[in-house]
């Protein structure tokens, strides 16, 4: 039985909430017992002798950058493309995840909101970090970067990824069907060109695109 839950078309985490930090005063904290492993035993710190408690207090914590969440979920990369932005030599970044269920979709593997592997030399698939590093080495070889999909505007931190892609001097293109007008409005000032994907006449979206979101797509154009 498949219990995977996919976000509905309009569910989107606010960037402010995605990056917010929780701050509590000491008065608001819940007392707890800290356990840790020492000399092979998993024990509460309060039971350590004075020396071991001092060693525990001197421990340093670190965050491995490789373990930080990716800005966007990448389903694939077309390294050189002349068709994703007419007249431009581009790299097309395919974002993983789409809320549409178009009957004619040719990128079905990009619909689930989870990582897939597509057109890659990377053993574990492309991540945004590896894409950004690859782009930095392509200065002067590409005109632009196009964010495609899937549906890129459903990536909560798309604006940050766009900013990183622009740093090497690339122009920015966006492919979108406009499922969430507010999400498109957020990134629209950051892009140089938009390829808007009309699924069908707006009144027929429920039948053709699998979601009754023709009004949302129309609002994105307004």
C-alpha positions as CSV (number, residue, x, y, z in Angstrom):
1,X,0.0,0.0,0.0
2,X,1.4,3.4,-1.0
3,X,1.1,5.8,1.9
4,X,3.0,8.7,0.3
5,X,1.2,11.9,0.6
6,X,1.7,14.6,-2.0
7,X,1.1,18.3,-1.4
8,X,-2.1,19.5,-3.1
9,X,-1.7,22.0,-5.8
10,X,-2.1,25.1,-3.7
11,X,-0.2,23.9,-0.6
12,X,3.0,25.8,-0.2
13,X,5.2,26.6,2.8
14,X,5.9,30.2,3.3
15,X,9.7,31.0,2.9
16,X,9.4,32.9,6.2
17,X,8.1,29.8,8.0
18,X,10.6,27.5,6.2
19,X,13.6,29.5,7.5
20,X,12.1,30.8,10.9
21,X,14.0,30.0,14.1
22,X,12.2,29.2,17.4
23,X,13.5,31.2,20.3
24,X,12.6,30.5,23.9
25,X,13.5,32.1,27.2
26,X,14.8,29.8,30.0
27,X,11.4,30.3,31.7
28,X,9.6,28.8,28.8
29,X,11.8,25.8,28.4
30,X,10.9,22.3,29.5
31,X,13.4,20.7,31.8
32,X,14.9,17.5,30.4
33,X,17.5,14.9,31.0
34,X,20.3,14.8,28.6
35,X,21.8,11.4,27.7
36,X,24.9,10.8,25.8
37,X,27.4,8.0,25.1
38,X,30.6,7.8,27.1
39,X,33.1,4.9,27.1
40,X,30.5,2.7,25.3
41,X,27.7,3.4,27.8
42,X,24.6,5.5,27.0
43,X,23.9,7.3,30.3
44,X,22.4,10.6,31.6
45,X,25.0,13.4,31.9
46,X,23.9,14.0,35.5
47,X,25.3,10.6,36.4
48,X,28.8,11.4,35.1
49,X,31.6,12.2,37.6
50,X,32.9,15.8,37.7
51,X,35.6,15.1,35.1
52,X,33.3,13.6,32.6
53,X,30.7,16.3,33.1
54,X,33.4,18.9,32.3
55,X,34.4,17.0,29.2
56,X,30.8,17.0,28.0
57,X,30.5,20.8,28.7
58,X,33.5,21.4,26.4
59,X,32.2,19.4,23.4
60,X,31.8,21.4,20.2
61,X,28.8,20.9,17.9
62,X,29.0,21.4,14.1
63,X,26.7,21.4,11.1
64,X,27.9,19.6,8.0
65,X,27.0,21.7,5.0
66,X,26.3,18.5,3.1
67,X,23.4,17.7,5.5
68,X,21.6,21.1,5.1
69,X,18.3,21.0,3.3
70,X,18.6,21.8,-0.4
71,X,17.1,25.1,-1.6
72,X,15.1,23.3,-4.2
73,X,14.4,19.7,-5.1
74,X,16.1,18.9,-8.4
75,X,14.8,16.1,-10.7
76,X,17.3,16.6,-13.5
77,X,19.5,18.9,-15.6
78,X,19.7,19.6,-19.3
79,X,23.2,21.0,-19.5
80,X,22.9,22.7,-22.9
81,X,19.6,23.6,-24.5
82,X,18.5,25.9,-27.3
83,X,14.8,25.1,-27.0
84,X,13.9,26.0,-23.4
85,X,14.4,29.7,-24.1
86,X,14.2,30.7,-27.8
87,X,17.4,32.3,-29.0
88,X,19.3,31.5,-25.8
89,X,21.9,28.8,-25.0
90,X,20.7,27.7,-21.6
91,X,20.9,25.1,-18.9
92,X,17.5,23.8,-17.8
93,X,17.0,22.9,-14.2
94,X,14.0,20.5,-13.8
95,X,12.4,21.0,-10.4
96,X,11.0,17.9,-8.8
97,X,7.3,18.0,-8.0
98,X,4.1,19.1,-9.7
99,X,0.6,19.7,-8.6
100,X,-0.9,19.2,-12.1
101,X,-1.9,15.8,-13.5
102,X,-2.0,16.6,-17.2
103,X,-3.1,13.7,-19.3
104,X,-0.5,14.4,-22.0
105,X,2.5,15.0,-19.6
106,X,5.9,13.9,-21.0
107,X,7.7,14.4,-17.7
108,X,5.7,12.0,-15.5
109,X,8.8,11.2,-13.4
110,X,8.9,14.8,-12.3
111,X,5.4,14.8,-10.8
112,X,6.0,13.2,-7.4
113,X,7.4,15.5,-4.7
114,X,10.5,13.4,-4.1
115,X,13.9,13.2,-5.8
116,X,14.3,11.2,-9.0
117,X,17.4,10.8,-11.3
118,X,17.3,12.2,-14.8
119,X,20.0,12.9,-17.3
120,X,22.9,12.9,-14.9
121,X,26.5,12.0,-14.5
122,X,26.2,12.3,-10.7
123,X,26.0,8.8,-9.1
124,X,23.3,9.9,-6.7
125,X,21.6,12.3,-9.0
126,X,21.7,16.1,-9.2
127,X,21.2,18.2,-6.1
128,X,20.9,22.0,-6.2
129,X,24.4,22.3,-4.6
130,X,25.9,20.2,-7.4
131,X,23.9,22.2,-10.1
132,X,25.1,25.5,-8.6
133,X,28.7,24.4,-8.6
134,X,28.4,23.2,-12.2
135,X,26.9,26.5,-13.3
136,X,29.8,28.4,-11.8
137,X,32.1,26.6,-14.1
138,X,30.0,27.5,-17.1
139,X,30.6,31.3,-17.1
140,X,30.9,32.5,-20.7
141,X,29.6,29.2,-22.1
142,X,25.9,29.7,-21.3
143,X,23.6,32.7,-21.7
144,X,21.0,31.7,-19.1
145,X,19.5,29.3,-16.7
146,X,15.9,28.2,-17.0
147,X,14.0,26.8,-14.1
148,X,11.5,24.2,-15.4
149,X,9.7,21.2,-14.0
150,X,7.6,19.8,-12.6
151,X,6.3,23.1,-11.4
152,X,9.2,25.3,-10.1
153,X,6.9,27.9,-8.3
154,X,5.9,25.1,-5.9
155,X,9.5,25.1,-4.5
156,X,9.3,27.3,-1.4
157,X,12.9,28.6,-1.7
158,X,12.9,29.1,-5.5
159,X,13.8,32.8,-5.1
160,X,17.0,31.9,-3.2
161,X,18.0,29.4,-5.9
162,X,17.4,32.0,-8.6
163,X,19.6,34.5,-6.8
164,X,22.4,31.9,-6.7
165,X,22.0,31.1,-10.4
166,X,22.3,34.8,-11.2
167,X,25.5,35.3,-9.3
168,X,27.8,34.0,-12.2
169,X,26.1,36.4,-14.5
170,X,23.4,34.3,-16.1
171,X,20.0,35.6,-17.2
172,X,17.1,33.7,-15.6
173,X,14.1,32.0,-17.4
174,X,11.1,30.3,-15.8
175,X,8.7,27.7,-17.1
176,X,5.4,27.7,-15.2
177,X,1.8,26.9,-15.4
178,X,0.9,29.5,-12.8
179,X,-0.9,27.2,-10.3
180,X,-0.3,29.6,-7.4
181,X,-0.5,33.3,-8.4
182,X,1.1,34.5,-5.2
183,X,4.1,32.2,-5.7
184,X,4.6,33.5,-9.3
185,X,4.3,37.1,-8.2
186,X,7.0,36.5,-5.6
187,X,9.6,35.4,-8.1
188,X,8.5,37.4,-11.2
189,X,10.7,40.4,-10.4
190,X,13.7,38.1,-10.3
191,X,13.4,36.6,-13.8
192,X,14.1,37.9,-17.2
193,X,11.8,35.7,-19.3
194,X,8.7,33.5,-18.6
195,X,7.4,30.7,-20.7
196,X,3.8,30.3,-19.5
197,X,2.4,26.8,-20.0
198,X,-1.2,26.9,-21.0
199,X,-2.7,23.5,-20.3
200,X,-6.0,24.1,-22.1
201,X,-8.9,26.6,-22.2
202,X,-9.2,27.6,-18.5
203,X,-12.7,26.1,-18.2
204,X,-11.3,22.7,-19.2
205,X,-8.5,22.5,-16.7
206,X,-10.2,20.0,-14.4
207,X,-10.6,17.6,-17.3
208,X,-7.2,18.2,-19.1
209,X,-4.9,19.1,-16.3
210,X,-6.5,17.0,-13.6
211,X,-7.1,19.9,-11.3
212,X,-9.9,22.6,-11.3
213,X,-7.3,25.4,-11.3
214,X,-8.1,27.3,-14.4
215,X,-9.0,30.3,-12.4
216,X,-5.7,30.3,-10.6
217,X,-3.8,30.0,-13.9
218,X,-5.8,32.9,-15.4
219,X,-5.1,35.0,-12.2
220,X,-1.4,34.3,-12.7
221,X,-1.6,36.1,-16.1
222,X,-3.4,39.0,-14.6
